[in-house]
Amino acid sequence: MFLRCEQLQAQMVYGAFKDLANKSARDIQEDI
């Protein structure tokens, strides 16, 4: 159960990081 919770947390962090990376890439493209 603990391992499962940690896995879910890791997925959330990865998802948030991916969204941030996509947003940053989009902002950079708009600036150019």
PDB file with SEQRES, HELIX, SHEET and CRYST1 records, atoms N, CA, C and O in Angstrom:
SEQRES   1 A   32  MET PHE LEU ARG CYS GLU GLN LEU GLN ALA GLN MET VAL          
SEQRES   2 A   32  TYR GLY ALA PHE LYS ASP LEU ALA ASN LYS SER ALA ARG          
SEQRES   3 A   32  ASP ILE GLN GLU ASP ILE                                      
HELIX    1 AA1 PHE A    2  ASP A   31  1                                  30    
CRYST1    1.000    1.000    1.000  90.00  90.00  90.00 P 1           1          
ATOM      1  N   MET A   1       0.840  -1.197   0.000  1.00  0.00           N  
ATOM      2  CA  MET A   1       0.000   0.000   0.000  1.00  0.00           C  
ATOM      3  C   MET A   1       0.884   1.260   0.000  1.00  0.00           C  
ATOM      4  O   MET A   1       0.626   2.216  -0.731  1.00  0.00           O  
ATOM      5  N   PHE A   2       1.923   1.235   0.832  1.00  0.00           N  
ATOM      6  CA  PHE A   2       2.840   2.375   0.911  1.00  0.00           C  
ATOM      7  C   PHE A   2       3.569   2.556  -0.415  1.00  0.00           C  
ATOM      8  O   PHE A   2       3.751   3.675  -0.895  1.00  0.00           O  
ATOM      9  N   LEU A   3       3.982   1.436  -0.995  1.00  0.00           N  
ATOM     10  CA  LEU A   3       4.691   1.471  -2.279  1.00  0.00           C  
ATOM     11  C   LEU A   3       3.766   2.043  -3.350  1.00  0.00           C  
ATOM     12  O   LEU A   3       4.183   2.826  -4.204  1.00  0.00           O  
ATOM     13  N   ARG A   4       2.508   1.635  -3.284  1.00  0.00           N  
ATOM     14  CA  ARG A   4       1.525   2.108  -4.250  1.00  0.00           C  
ATOM     15  C   ARG A   4       1.328   3.622  -4.121  1.00  0.00           C  
ATOM     16  O   ARG A   4       1.228   4.333  -5.120  1.00  0.00           O  
ATOM     17  N   CYS A   5       1.275   4.095  -2.887  1.00  0.00           N  
ATOM     18  CA  CYS A   5       1.100   5.529  -2.638  1.00  0.00           C  
ATOM     19  C   CYS A   5       2.307   6.303  -3.167  1.00  0.00           C  
ATOM     20  O   CYS A   5       2.162   7.368  -3.767  1.00  0.00           O  
ATOM     21  N   GLU A   6       3.487   5.755  -2.937  1.00  0.00           N  
ATOM     22  CA  GLU A   6       4.710   6.416  -3.400  1.00  0.00           C  
ATOM     23  C   GLU A   6       4.731   6.452  -4.925  1.00  0.00           C  
ATOM     24  O   GLU A   6       5.164   7.437  -5.523  1.00  0.00           O  
ATOM     25  N   GLN A   7       4.261   5.374  -5.550  1.00  0.00           N  
ATOM     26  CA  GLN A   7       4.233   5.302  -7.012  1.00  0.00           C  
ATOM     27  C   GLN A   7       3.274   6.357  -7.564  1.00  0.00           C  
ATOM     28  O   GLN A   7       3.572   7.021  -8.556  1.00  0.00           O  
ATOM     29  N   LEU A   8       2.126   6.502  -6.912  1.00  0.00           N  
ATOM     30  CA  LEU A   8       1.133   7.492  -7.342  1.00  0.00           C  
ATOM     31  C   LEU A   8       1.709   8.895  -7.212  1.00  0.00           C  
ATOM     32  O   LEU A   8       1.517   9.737  -8.090  1.00  0.00           O  
ATOM     33  N   GLN A   9       2.421   9.143  -6.107  1.00  0.00           N  
ATOM     34  CA  GLN A   9       3.036  10.456  -5.878  1.00  0.00           C  
ATOM     35  C   GLN A   9       4.067  10.749  -6.963  1.00  0.00           C  
ATOM     36  O   GLN A   9       4.156  11.870  -7.464  1.00  0.00           O  
ATOM     37  N   ALA A  10       4.845   9.727  -7.320  1.00  0.00           N  
ATOM     38  CA  ALA A  10       5.876   9.895  -8.350  1.00  0.00           C  
ATOM     39  C   ALA A  10       5.216  10.231  -9.688  1.00  0.00           C  
ATOM     40  O   ALA A  10       5.718  11.066 -10.440  1.00  0.00           O  
ATOM     41  N   GLN A  11       4.089   9.579  -9.981  1.00  0.00           N  
ATOM     42  CA  GLN A  11       3.375   9.845 -11.235  1.00  0.00           C  
ATOM     43  C   GLN A  11       2.862  11.282 -11.261  1.00  0.00           C  
ATOM     44  O   GLN A  11       2.918  11.947 -12.295  1.00  0.00           O  
ATOM     45  N   MET A  12       2.360  11.759 -10.114  1.00  0.00           N  
ATOM     46  CA  MET A  12       1.848  13.130 -10.033  1.00  0.00           C  
ATOM     47  C   MET A  12       2.969  14.137 -10.258  1.00  0.00           C  
ATOM     48  O   MET A  12       2.797  15.116 -10.983  1.00  0.00           O  
ATOM     49  N   VAL A  13       4.121  13.889  -9.630  1.00  0.00           N  
ATOM     50  CA  VAL A  13       5.269  14.784  -9.776  1.00  0.00           C  
ATOM     51  C   VAL A  13       5.739  14.781 -11.225  1.00  0.00           C  
ATOM     52  O   VAL A  13       6.042  15.833 -11.788  1.00  0.00           O  
ATOM     53  N   TYR A  14       5.800  13.579 -11.831  1.00  0.00           N  
ATOM     54  CA  TYR A  14       6.235  13.462 -13.218  1.00  0.00           C  
ATOM     55  C   TYR A  14       5.253  14.188 -14.139  1.00  0.00           C  
ATOM     56  O   TYR A  14       5.664  14.877 -15.072  1.00  0.00           O  
ATOM     57  N   GLY A  15       3.973  14.033 -13.876  1.00  0.00           N  
ATOM     58  CA  GLY A  15       2.950  14.684 -14.692  1.00  0.00           C  
ATOM     59  C   GLY A  15       3.039  16.203 -14.591  1.00  0.00           C  
ATOM     60  O   GLY A  15       2.921  16.909 -15.592  1.00  0.00           O  
ATOM     61  N   ALA A  16       3.249  16.699 -13.372  1.00  0.00           N  
ATOM     62  CA  ALA A  16       3.366  18.142 -13.161  1.00  0.00           C  
ATOM     63  C   ALA A  16       4.613  18.676 -13.860  1.00  0.00           C  
ATOM     64  O   ALA A  16       4.586  19.751 -14.459  1.00  0.00           O  
ATOM     65  N   PHE A  17       5.706  17.917 -13.777  1.00  0.00           N  
ATOM     66  CA  PHE A  17       6.957  18.332 -14.412  1.00  0.00           C  
ATOM     67  C   PHE A  17       6.799  18.349 -15.925  1.00  0.00           C  
ATOM     68  O   PHE A  17       7.317  19.236 -16.603  1.00  0.00           O  
ATOM     69  N   LYS A  18       6.073  17.349 -16.455  1.00  0.00           N  
ATOM     70  CA  LYS A  18       5.850  17.268 -17.902  1.00  0.00           C  
ATOM     71  C   LYS A  18       5.005  18.462 -18.365  1.00  0.00           C  
ATOM     72  O   LYS A  18       5.284  19.060 -19.405  1.00  0.00           O  
ATOM     73  N   ASP A  19       3.977  18.801 -17.590  1.00  0.00           N  
ATOM     74  CA  ASP A  19       3.137  19.952 -17.930  1.00  0.00           C  
ATOM     75  C   ASP A  19       3.965  21.233 -17.923  1.00  0.00           C  
ATOM     76  O   ASP A  19       3.826  22.082 -18.804  1.00  0.00           O  
ATOM     77  N   LEU A  20       4.831  21.359 -16.912  1.00  0.00           N  
ATOM     78  CA  LEU A  20       5.677  22.546 -16.797  1.00  0.00           C  
ATOM     79  C   LEU A  20       6.631  22.630 -17.981  1.00  0.00           C  
ATOM     80  O   LEU A  20       6.859  23.712 -18.524  1.00  0.00           O  
ATOM     81  N   ALA A  21       7.189  21.489 -18.383  1.00  0.00           N  
ATOM     82  CA  ALA A  21       8.124  21.451 -19.509  1.00  0.00           C  
ATOM     83  C   ALA A  21       7.398  21.835 -20.798  1.00  0.00           C  
ATOM     84  O   ALA A  21       7.928  22.585 -21.618  1.00  0.00           O  
ATOM     85  N   ASN A  22       6.184  21.313 -20.969  1.00  0.00           N  
ATOM     86  CA  ASN A  22       5.403  21.637 -22.166  1.00  0.00           C  
ATOM     87  C   ASN A  22       5.068  23.125 -22.193  1.00  0.00           C  
ATOM     88  O   ASN A  22       5.132  23.763 -23.243  1.00  0.00           O  
ATOM     89  N   LYS A  23       4.710  23.674 -21.031  1.00  0.00           N  
ATOM     90  CA  LYS A  23       4.367  25.088 -20.941  1.00  0.00           C  
ATOM     91  C   LYS A  23       5.586  25.949 -21.247  1.00  0.00           C  
ATOM     92  O   LYS A  23       5.485  26.954 -21.951  1.00  0.00           O  
ATOM     93  N   SER A  24       6.730  25.553 -20.718  1.00  0.00           N  
ATOM     94  CA  SER A  24       7.967  26.304 -20.951  1.00  0.00           C  
ATOM     95  C   SER A  24       8.321  26.274 -22.435  1.00  0.00           C  
ATOM     96  O   SER A  24       8.702  27.294 -23.009  1.00  0.00           O  
ATOM     97  N   ALA A  25       8.192  25.104 -23.050  1.00  0.00           N  
ATOM     98  CA  ALA A  25       8.520  24.955 -24.468  1.00  0.00           C  
ATOM     99  C   ALA A  25       7.591  25.834 -25.301  1.00  0.00           C  
ATOM    100  O   ALA A  25       8.022  26.455 -26.273  1.00  0.00           O  
ATOM    101  N   ARG A  26       6.328  25.882 -24.922  1.00  0.00           N  
ATOM    102  CA  ARG A  26       5.350  26.688 -25.648  1.00  0.00           C  
ATOM    103  C   ARG A  26       5.685  28.173 -25.503  1.00  0.00           C  
ATOM    104  O   ARG A  26       5.613  28.927 -26.473  1.00  0.00           O  
ATOM    105  N   ASP A  27       6.051  28.587 -24.291  1.00  0.00           N  
ATOM    106  CA  ASP A  27       6.405  29.992 -24.049  1.00  0.00           C  
ATOM    107  C   ASP A  27       7.636  30.378 -24.858  1.00  0.00           C  
ATOM    108  O   ASP A  27       7.694  31.472 -25.421  1.00  0.00           O  
ATOM    109  N   ILE A  28       8.611  29.492 -24.918  1.00  0.00           N  
ATOM    110  CA  ILE A  28       9.845  29.763 -25.663  1.00  0.00           C  
ATOM    111  C   ILE A  28       9.528  29.912 -27.156  1.00  0.00           C  
ATOM    112  O   ILE A  28      10.062  30.796 -27.825  1.00  0.00           O  
ATOM    113  N   GLN A  29       8.655  29.039 -27.669  1.00  0.00           N  
ATOM    114  CA  GLN A  29       8.296  29.107 -29.089  1.00  0.00           C  
ATOM    115  C   GLN A  29       7.596  30.429 -29.394  1.00  0.00           C  
ATOM    116  O   GLN A  29       7.812  31.014 -30.455  1.00  0.00           O  
ATOM    117  N   GLU A  30       6.759  30.901 -28.469  1.00  0.00           N  
ATOM    118  CA  GLU A  30       6.044  32.160 -28.681  1.00  0.00           C  
ATOM    119  C   GLU A  30       7.005  33.340 -28.671  1.00  0.00           C  
ATOM    120  O   GLU A  30       6.806  34.317 -29.393  1.00  0.00           O  
ATOM    121  N   ASP A  31       8.044  33.250 -27.855  1.00  0.00           N  
ATOM    122  CA  ASP A  31       9.017  34.346 -27.755  1.00  0.00           C  
ATOM    123  C   ASP A  31       9.837  34.484 -29.035  1.00  0.00           C  
ATOM    124  O   ASP A  31      10.214  35.589 -29.425  1.00  0.00           O  
ATOM    125  N   ILE A  32      10.106  33.361 -29.677  1.00  0.00           N  
ATOM    126  CA  ILE A  32      10.959  33.395 -30.869  1.00  0.00           C  
ATOM    127  C   ILE A  32      10.206  34.032 -32.039  1.00  0.00           C  
ATOM    128  O   ILE A  32      10.755  34.152 -33.134  1.00  0.00           O  
TER     129      ILE A  32                                                      
END                                                                             
